[in-house]
Amino acid sequence: MLKLQAKLDAMIEDVNQEDGFIPQLFEKITDSLFFLIQWGGIPMVIYLLIAVSRW
């Protein structure tokens, strides 16, 4: 139980740091998800433009 508490304390301390590992990890994850959404949406927009132009 003490090991778990020590790991939890270290994790909380890392989260509170501005340049900690966990905030950087979450930043990388959200950046990659935004990149996928951004570039995955371009073909959809092109398809919608083509579909609307055929009306």
N, C-alpha and C positions, 0 to 999 in steps of 0.2 A: 504494500500500500504506500509505503514511503517513496518507492521508486516512481510510482504513478504520480504522486503529489509533486515530486521533484521535476518530472517531465512536464507536468501541467504548469508549474511555476515558470519553467524555462520557456514554454510556449507562450505564455501570457506576457512574459518580459520581451520576447521577440516580436510579438504583435504590437506592443507599445512603442517599439523603436521605429523610427522613420525609414531606415534602410534595412529592416529586418528581412529574414528569408521568407517568411510567410506572406507579408504584404507584396514582396516582389513576385512570389509565385502566383498569387491571385491576380496581379497586374498582367503577368504573361498570359494567364488563362483567359482573362477578359479581353485582352488585345487580340488573341488568336480567334476567339469567338466572334468578336466584332469584324475581324478580317474575313472570316467565313461568311458571315451574314451579308457583309458589304459586297463581296465578289460573287456570292451565290445569288444575290438579288438582281444583278445586272442581266443575266439571261432571262429572268422572269419579266423584267421591264421591257426588254427587247421583244419578247413574245407578246406581251400585252400591246405594245405599239403596233406590231404586225397584225394582231387580231383586230384591233380597233380600226386600222387602216383598210381592212377588207370589208367593212360594213358599207 
